[in-house]
Amino acid sequence: MRAGGGKTSIIIIIFIITIIIIIIIIIIIIIIIIIMSAMSACQLFGNLGRKISSSSGDHREGAFLFRRVSVLVQRFNAVL
């Protein structure tokens, strides 16, 4: 065994741990972005549902909109 073999393996382990930590941070950032965009979509459909409800006079229009979008997403996912 060479004299520098122990130091090299420690450096490799530290490098691998650093890469794993970076990957975890990236995954957390992606999850936060997805959650933020989902909240924005809910706010968008909520506002749109309120506007449709106020113009039509039917307070259930917001729920109908959510249901229609949900069915569309399920159909799209079934095709994939």
KEBARO-62310 format. One record per residue: residue in one letter; residue number from 1; y, x negated, z of N, C-alpha, C in turn. Coordinates in pm, whole numbers, m for minus. Each point is the difference from the previous one (the first is absolute). Layout:
N
+------+-----+--------+--------+--------+--------+--------+--------+--------+--------+--------+
! type ! seq !    n_Y !    n_X !    n_Z !   ca_Y !   ca_X !   ca_Z !    c_Y !    c_X !    c_Z !
+------+-----+--------+--------+--------+--------+--------+--------+--------+--------+--------+
!    a ! NUM !      Y !      X !      Z !      Y !      X !      Z !      Y !      X !      Z !
...
+------+-----+--------+--------+--------+--------+--------+--------+--------+--------+--------+
END
This chain:
80
+------+-----+--------+--------+--------+--------+--------+--------+--------+--------+--------+
! type ! seq !    n_Y !    n_X !    n_Z !   ca_Y !   ca_X !   ca_Z !    c_Y !    c_X !    c_Z !
+------+-----+--------+--------+--------+--------+--------+--------+--------+--------+--------+
!    m !   1 !   m118 !    m84 !      0 !    118 !     84 !      0 !    124 !    m88 !      0 !
!    r !   2 !     97 !     42 !    m77 !    122 !    m79 !     m9 !     91 !     26 !    120 !
!    a !   3 !     90 !    m92 !     24 !     86 !      9 !    117 !     96 !    118 !     m7 !
!    g !   4 !     49 !     38 !   m120 !     98 !    107 !    m13 !    m63 !    136 !    m22 !
!    g !   5 !   m131 !     13 !      6 !    m69 !    126 !    m27 !     35 !    110 !     97 !
!    g !   6 !     16 !    m30 !    127 !     34 !    101 !    100 !    139 !     56 !    m20 !
!    k !   7 !     95 !    m88 !    m32 !    137 !     45 !    m23 !      8 !     88 !   m125 !
!    t !   8 !    m77 !    m34 !   m103 !      2 !     77 !   m124 !    m54 !    140 !     24 !
!    s !   9 !   m106 !     13 !     76 !    m56 !    133 !     26 !     95 !     83 !     85 !
!    i !  10 !     71 !    m61 !     93 !     97 !     74 !     80 !    115 !     49 !    m88 !
!    i !  11 !     45 !    m83 !    m91 !    107 !     39 !    m92 !    m45 !    115 !    m88 !
!    i !  12 !   m123 !     m5 !    m48 !    m53 !    108 !    m83 !     m9 !    130 !     79 !
!    i !  13 !    m44 !     m7 !    124 !    m10 !    119 !     85 !    139 !     59 !     25 !
!    i !  14 !     97 !    m84 !     28 !    137 !     47 !     22 !     54 !     64 !   m127 !
!    f !  15 !    m29 !    m61 !   m115 !     45 !     55 !   m128 !    m62 !    138 !    m25 !
!    i !  16 !   m129 !     15 !     28 !    m68 !    128 !    m20 !     56 !    106 !     95 !
!    i !  17 !     24 !    m36 !    124 !     58 !     94 !     96 !    140 !     43 !    m44 !
!    t !  18 !     77 !    m95 !    m52 !    134 !     31 !    m49 !     m6 !     97 !   m118 !
!    i !  19 !    m92 !    m22 !    m92 !    m17 !     89 !   m115 !    m39 !    140 !     48 !
!    i !  20 !    m92 !      9 !     96 !    m42 !    130 !     53 !    117 !     73 !     65 !
!    i !  21 !     82 !    m71 !     76 !    117 !     61 !     64 !     98 !     50 !   m105 !
!    i !  22 !     22 !    m76 !   m105 !     90 !     42 !   m108 !    m53 !    125 !    m68 !
!    i !  23 !   m130 !      6 !    m25 !    m60 !    118 !    m63 !     16 !    122 !     90 !
!    i !  24 !    m20 !    m16 !    130 !     16 !    111 !     95 !    145 !     50 !     m1 !
!    i !  25 !     95 !    m92 !     m2 !    141 !     38 !     m3 !     32 !     77 !   m128 !
!    i !  26 !    m53 !    m45 !   m113 !     23 !     69 !   m127 !    m59 !    140 !      4 !
!    i !  27 !   m119 !     14 !     56 !    m63 !    132 !     10 !     83 !     92 !     89 !
!    i !  28 !     52 !    m51 !    110 !     85 !     81 !     89 !    126 !     44 !    m73 !
!    i !  29 !     60 !    m89 !    m76 !    121 !     35 !    m76 !    m31 !    108 !   m103 !
!    i !  30 !   m113 !    m12 !    m68 !    m39 !    102 !    m99 !    m22 !    135 !     68 !
!    i !  31 !    m64 !      0 !    115 !    m23 !    125 !     73 !    133 !     63 !     41 !
!    i !  32 !     94 !    m81 !     46 !    131 !     52 !     40 !     72 !     60 !   m121 !
!    i !  33 !     m8 !    m66 !   m114 !     64 !     52 !   m122 !    m63 !    132 !    m41 !
!    i !  34 !   m132 !     10 !      8 !    m69 !    124 !    m36 !     40 !    113 !     94 !
!    i !  35 !      6 !    m30 !    130 !     39 !    103 !     96 !    143 !     46 !    m24 !
!    m !  36 !     89 !    m95 !    m28 !    140 !     35 !    m25 !     13 !     84 !   m126 !
!    s !  37 !    m75 !    m35 !   m105 !     10 !     78 !   m123 !    m61 !    138 !     19 !
!    a !  38 !   m106 !     11 !     80 !    m60 !    130 !     27 !     97 !     88 !     77 !
!    m !  39 !     70 !    m58 !     96 !     98 !     78 !     75 !    111 !     46 !    m92 !
!    s !  40 !     42 !    m83 !    m93 !    105 !     37 !    m94 !    m47 !    113 !    m90 !
!    a !  41 !   m126 !     m6 !    m42 !    m55 !    107 !    m85 !     m4 !    132 !     77 !
!    c !  42 !    m39 !     m6 !    127 !     m3 !    122 !     82 !    140 !     56 !     16 !
!    q !  43 !     97 !    m87 !     21 !    138 !     46 !     12 !     48 !     61 !   m131 !
!    l !  44 !    m37 !    m62 !   m112 !     40 !     52 !   m130 !    m56 !    139 !    m22 !
!    f !  45 !   m132 !     18 !     22 !    m60 !    131 !    m20 !     50 !    101 !    103 !
!    g !  46 !     30 !    m45 !    120 !     56 !     90 !    100 !    136 !     53 !    m42 !
!    n !  47 !     87 !    m92 !    m46 !    132 !     41 !    m46 !    m10 !     91 !   m122 !
!    l !  48 !    m88 !    m38 !    m94 !    m17 !     80 !   m121 !    m54 !    139 !     35 !
!    g !  49 !    m96 !      6 !     93 !    m54 !    128 !     44 !    106 !     88 !     65 !
!    r !  50 !     88 !    m60 !     81 !    108 !     77 !     62 !     95 !     55 !   m105 !
!    k !  51 !     32 !    m81 !   m101 !     92 !     47 !   m105 !    m63 !    112 !    m81 !
!    i !  52 !   m129 !    m14 !    m32 !    m68 !    107 !    m74 !     m7 !    126 !     85 !
!    s !  53 !    m28 !    m17 !    129 !     m7 !    116 !     90 !    134 !     72 !     10 !
!    s !  54 !    107 !    m78 !      8 !    131 !     64 !     14 !     40 !     72 !   m129 !
!    s !  55 !    m40 !    m54 !   m116 !     38 !     67 !   m125 !    m89 !    121 !    m29 !
!    s !  56 !   m128 !     m6 !     41 !    m90 !    111 !    m30 !     m1 !    105 !    111 !
!    g !  57 !     36 !    m39 !    121 !     m2 !     93 !    112 !   m135 !      7 !     71 !
!    d !  58 !   m101 !    m70 !    m53 !   m133 !      1 !     62 !    m16 !   m127 !     83 !
!    h !  59 !    m19 !     15 !    130 !     m9 !   m116 !     89 !   m130 !    m79 !    m17 !
!    r !  60 !    m97 !     57 !    m74 !   m129 !    m68 !    m19 !      0 !    m96 !   m118 !
!    e !  61 !    109 !     m6 !    m76 !      2 !    m83 !   m121 !    m24 !   m148 !     29 !
!    g !  62 !     48 !    m50 !    112 !    m24 !   m140 !     36 !   m147 !    m28 !     19 !
!    a !  63 !    m70 !     90 !     67 !   m145 !    m15 !     19 !    m74 !      9 !   m133 !
!    f !  64 !     46 !     90 !    m88 !    m62 !     12 !   m131 !     16 !   m129 !    m81 !
!    l !  65 !    119 !    m59 !     11 !     25 !   m126 !    m71 !    m93 !   m110 !     49 !
!    f !  66 !    m12 !    m14 !    132 !    m91 !   m101 !     56 !   m143 !     24 !    m46 !
!    r !  67 !    m41 !    127 !     m2 !   m136 !     32 !    m41 !    m23 !    m34 !   m147 !
!    r !  68 !     97 !     31 !    m86 !    m14 !    m31 !   m143 !     m8 !   m149 !    m24 !
!    v !  69 !     86 !    m76 !     68 !     m3 !   m146 !    m15 !   m131 !    m56 !     52 !
!    s !  70 !    m49 !     53 !    111 !   m127 !    m46 !     56 !   m115 !     24 !    m96 !
!    v !  71 !     m2 !    117 !    m63 !   m107 !     30 !    m97 !     10 !    m92 !   m120 !
!    l !  72 !    122 !    m27 !    m46 !     17 !    m91 !   m114 !    m50 !   m140 !     32 !
!    v !  73 !     30 !    m48 !    119 !    m46 !   m134 !     39 !   m152 !     m2 !     10 !
!    q !  74 !    m60 !    105 !     56 !   m146 !      4 !     10 !    m65 !      5 !   m137 !
!    r !  75 !     58 !     76 !    m92 !    m56 !      5 !   m136 !     13 !   m135 !    m68 !
!    f !  76 !    113 !    m67 !     17 !     20 !   m131 !    m59 !   m101 !    m99 !     56 !
!    n !  77 !    m21 !      3 !    131 !    m96 !    m91 !     62 !   m142 !     30 !    m46 !
!    a !  78 !    m31 !    127 !    m26 !   m135 !     35 !    m47 !    m26 !    m54 !   m140 !
!    v !  79 !    105 !     m8 !    m82 !    m15 !    m54 !   m136 !    m27 !   m149 !      5 !
!    l !  80 !     64 !    m68 !     94 !    m21 !   m145 !     10 !   m139 !    m26 !     48 !
+------+-----+--------+--------+--------+--------+--------+--------+--------+--------+--------+
END
